[in-house]
Amino acid sequence: AFFWLVSLLLSSLIWFIAVKASDPRDEPLQKGLLIFGVMFSVLLQEAFRFLYYKLLRKAIEGLVALSEDGCSPISIQQMAYVAGVGFGLMSGAFSMINLLADALGPGTVGIHGDSQLYFLTSAFMTMVLIFLHTFWGILFFHGCEHRRWWEIMAVVVMHLAVSGSTFCNPMYVGSLVPSYLLMAAAAAWAYLLSGGSAQNLRRFLLCK
């Protein structure tokens, strides 16, 4: 969560400088800066995910050196899951804070003919991002651990795609449907990389 906060702080700083140095009346420029800010924030988050992986790798080496049996008490898969949850929960918390700030008013959602589903769809988008960050953490760490750089690039591309789909709003179908499809694919991929199988899933569903 701390690493995600640092990435948010740096991207916010770059965004603040870019907006202050530009003409606020130039709408095409401001839209371009918004797109740049979102893409830069995504890349910065993934860079800090990589730095966090390197830090945890050093921590595991230290734990192994201190342990009596030469084994780490926690696996890299467990750390990947916890790191993904931390990124996701902090991302979701900030999304909800922004929504609650907008909900304070003034005004009424949809009063000028816009969609009245803004808060509902935003909640669903926040939820999918929390899950995606969890799955991305597992995929990213697995790629780093086994030097499968294409897995890392897949996470970056998925993150960019989900963030970019939000520019389809207020046509919420254009952002929610692709995001949930990517979440299903990332969930299945992370499940298989974690050692899951169709047989284990069937046993779980049948409570065996």
Number of C-alpha atoms within 10 A of each C-alpha: 15 11 18 21 16 14 20 18 13 14 20 16 11 14 19 12 10 16 15 9 9 12 11 11 8 9 10 10 14 16 11 10 16 16 15 14 18 18 18 16 22 22 17 18 23 21 15 17 23 17 13 18 21 15 11 16 15 12 13 19 13 12 16 16 13 12 11 9 9 11 14 17 10 11 10 17 17 12 18 24 20 16 24 25 22 20 25 25 20 17 20 21 13 14 17 16 11 11 15 12 9 13 13 9 9 7 9 10 16 11 9 8 7 10 14 13 13 15 16 10 17 16 16 12 21 20 17 21 25 22 21 28 26 24 26 34 29 29 28 27 26 21 19 16 15 9 11 14 14 12 18 20 14 16 23 18 14 17 23 17 16 22 18 15 19 18 14 12 14 14 12 18 14 14 21 21 13 14 23 19 11 18 22 16 14 23 19 15 16 21 17 12 15 15 8 13 13 10 9 12 12 11 11 10 9 8 7 7
